[in-house]
């Protein structure tokens, strides 16, 4: 199964040498869950766009420092491409910015939230448990770095998880057992060292110091990154089996 990674943001140069870019983070995460996955990258942030949804067996939209409301030449084409993927039943996974732009593309709304920055390790509550999430616990923790969030649920979606900070933290599009797309606000691809270095790099500029002071004590907490890699892989394999059966 070939997963096309839609790269919509760039890791800061100061961190890229040690941690790689976003596609590298996702390759490492998902290959550990399913070594048979193959990967390709389309640098949407640099103006590239896939020729067709069928260019890959599935797509993953990365995080980004940009907002879905930014006036960038690739935002609207990306929304149109995601709608084409859903119409063609080519599965899509959206993470952080990818979560937000999927919602925007498919009838929801994402904004710069008046709740401010969500930084550090957050706790999430499972709301719905489709088969590919069968062994998910009632609560899980994940690393979060976002000020934007989905505020209007797209039609035809199921909320999979929520938190006190984020009402729509994970969504399934269509039948949650075999959804056309899934998306997640927090970052399963972020390791502990990358997260700590990112917060230090942006301290006092992007990230307010009081928010960082509140986030830092919890950075060492265990997170469900490998679990979410496994659940994403289970979703993709279930989508592949449904396609083959059809």
N, C-alpha and C positions, 0 to 999 in steps of 0.2 A: 504494500500500500504506500503510495507516494503522497506525502503531505507537503503542500505548498505553503511556505511561510511568507505572509504578507508583512514585510518590514515597514512599519509606519513611524518608527522613531529610532533615534541613534543613541547608543550609550556614550556618555561623556568620555572624551579622549583620555582623561586622567584615570578612568576605570577600565577602559576597553582592553588595555594590554594585559591586565591581570585576570579579567573576568570574561572577555570576549564580547561580541555584540549580542543583540537579542535573539537572532536566529540560532547562534551557537548555544545559548542558554536553553532554548527550547529543544534543540537537537539532543543535548545531553540529558535533559529531563525525560523526554518521551522515549528515546532509544533505550533507556534503562528499564522502562515499563514494557516495551515491545521492541526487541532488537531487529525485528523484520521490517520495521518502518524505514522508508526512504524519504529523503528530504530535498527540497529545492527552495530557493529564496527568490522572491520578487521584491525589488527595492522600491516600493510604492512611494516612500518618503523622498526618493530621488526622481520621481516622475514615471517610473515603470508601472505597467499594469498588465495582468495576464490577458492573453488573447481570448480565452474562453474559460468558463468554469471547469470544463473537462480537461484542462491542461494538467490538473492534478486529481487525485482521488478524493482529497479533502483539503481544506484550507484552514490556516490558523492566522489570526490577526493579532499582532503584537501590541504591547503598550507603546506610549508615545508621550513626549512632553507637550504635544499639541492638543488642542481641544477640538471636538467635533464641530464647533461653531466657528473655528478659525477660517479666514478667507484664504485658503490654500487651493491651488489648482487641482490637486489630486483627491480632495475630500468628496466632492460630488461623484466623480467617476468611481471611487471606491464604494460609495453607497450603492450606486447602480450595479456594480459587479456583485456585491453581496446579495442584492435582490435577485440577480440572475442565478446565483448559486442556489439559493433557497428554492427558486422556481424549478431548477433542474435537479433538485434533490441531491446536490453535492454537499456533503456535510461541512459545516463551518464551526470553528472554535474561536471565540473572542476572549481576549484577556485584557483587563483594564481599559485602555482606550478602545481595544477591539470589542469589549463588552458594550461600551458606550456607543460606538458607531453602528454596531449591529442594531441596537435599539433605535437609534435615529433613522436608520435605513428602512426599518420595518414598522414604523408607526409609533414609536415611543419618543421620549425626549430625554436628553442629557444636558445638564447645565453646570456651571461653576456653583457649587452648593454653598448656601449661606451657613452650613454647618462647619465650614472651614476645612482644614487639612485632616485627613485620616492617615496617620503615620504610625508605624510600628506594627506589633503583632496584635491583631484584632481577633475577637471570638465571634464565631458565626453559628447560627442555629439552622439546622436542616428543617426545611418546610415541606418538601416532597421527596419521596424515595422511589424513583423508577428502578427498574431491574438493574441497570448498569451502575446504580448507586446502592445496590442491595446491602452492602456491608458498611455503608457510611454511618458514623456515629451521630447521635442527636446534636452534638456540638463539635466543632473543630476550630482550630486556630490557623491563621494565615498571615503573611506579611502584606501590609497595605501601604501604598504611597499614592494618594489621590486627593484632589480637591474637587474635581468634577465627579458627578455620579448621575445615574439614571434616576429621574424623578417621576416619569410617567411610564407605566408598564406597557410595552407593546401589545397590541391585540393578538390573541391566539397563543400567548405564552403562559408558561407555568413558572412560578417562583420556586426555585430549588432551595435557596438559602437566603438568610437576611441577618443583619446585625443591628445593634442599637444605633450605629452610625449610618448604616446603609440599608435601606428598605428592600432594595432589589439587588442583592449581592451576587446571585447566580440565577440564570434564566434558561429555560428550555423552550425552543420555538416549535410549535406543533405538538403532536403526540409525544409526551415526555418519555415514553418507552422507546420510541424511535424518532427522536426529534430531527428536524432539518438543520438545526444549529443549537449550540449551547454556548453560554458565556459566563464569565466569572470576573468579578471586580478585583479581588486581590491577586497576588502574584505567586503562583506556584513555581515559577522559574527563578525567583530571587533566592540566592543563598544568604546565610547569615553574614558572612564577611562583606559581600557586595552591598547588602542592605545597610550595614553600619557605615561603610565607606561613602555610600551615596548620601546618607543623612549628614555625615560630617562635611562632605563637599558642598552641600547646599545650605548648610547651617547659616541662618541669619540673612540669607538672600531669598531663595525660593521658600525655604521652610522657616517659619517663625520660631525663635528660640524657646518660648514657653511650650510650644507643641513638641519640640524635640526633647525638652527636659521631661515631659510626661511620657514620651515614647521610649526613651533609652532604657529604663529599668527592665522593661519586658522583652528586650530584643533577643535574649538568650532562651526564651521559651520555645518549646518544641512546636513545630508546625506540620501541617498535613500535605507538604509538597509531594512526597512520593505517593501518597494516597490519591491525590488529585491527578497525578500523572497516570496512575493505574485506572482511575475512573474515566479520564479522557480517552485512554486507549480502549477501554471497554466500550465506550460510546461509539468510537470510530469503527471498531470491529463489528459492532452490532449493525451500524449503518451499512457497512460493506456487505454483511450477510443478507440484509434486507434487499440491497441493490441486486446482488447475485440471484436471490430467489425470484425477484421480479423479472 
